[in-house]
């Protein structure tokens, strides 16, 4: 029997042959119209779905696929996958936690460096024929706060050591396997940081962890980077803090309504923006698709999947 996978993700086509070579039949539906058509047309055939957190997979779609057995999410976040609907049907959900951590950590540090050292503005000034010289902070000796000390947070902390920064973090629980300083709340972490990097999953449990109070605690010399999910930061509070220089700057790879970025952010000179590309690299794309293949092969062989997503408590 052929196992059919509905592929919703749009950025890993080069590596999809990994799934085909593993024996899976693929149906590509990488935009909303194709997605709806594929669910309606091939509902009886689809056994697995490949998606990512922002794309998700919803209860009505799950209900339309009577033979769906497993949903695989590329990347760590699964905030728009309806876990309750999957659980009710006995559908397994997996993610790619940790697989793209090196790429995301590299991008986080790149955004931090670009923002703190004012690289975009310096580049633009040279291209305009100016010779703009502005004194900017160094990273050495600064305090880095990491919100979310999972695989990505740990990878960021390791890179920060190369810049002689001290690291503090906030997590749902303190980690006994790490020697970094733990802060009990996001606001406490912000107050203990010169630079704050958001690396926690999205979803209801982390919504607006960074709000006006946390940004006030970060202060007028503080910088914030978000390579996680836009929902973790209150965008209204962030824009207000940036406009009134209550923080020094922000670097963002994620937004509330992608690909639509608010003009209020695009108009600010103390903001660096990138189009949700932190997790994209040839290595990360290959490895995330390979993780999907490994999870699918394990599941359909009757073995435990490698990276199961925990289901909500009933």
Secondary structure, 3 states (H helix, E strand, C coil): CCEEEEECCCCCHHHCHHHHHCCEEEEECCCHHHHHHHHHHHCCCEEEEEEECCCCECHHHHHCCCCCCEEEEECCCCCCECHHHHHHHCCEEECCCCCCHHHHHHHHHHHHHHHHCCHHHHHHHHHCCCCCCCCCCCCCCCEEEEECCCHHHHHHHHHHHCCCCEEEEECCCCCCCCCCEECCCHHHHHHCCCEEEECCCCCHHHCCCECHHHHHHHCCCCEEEECCCHHHECHHHHHHHHHCCCCCEEEECCCCECCECCHHHHCCCCEEECCCCCCCCHHHHHHHHHHHHHHHHHHHCCCCCCCECCCCCC
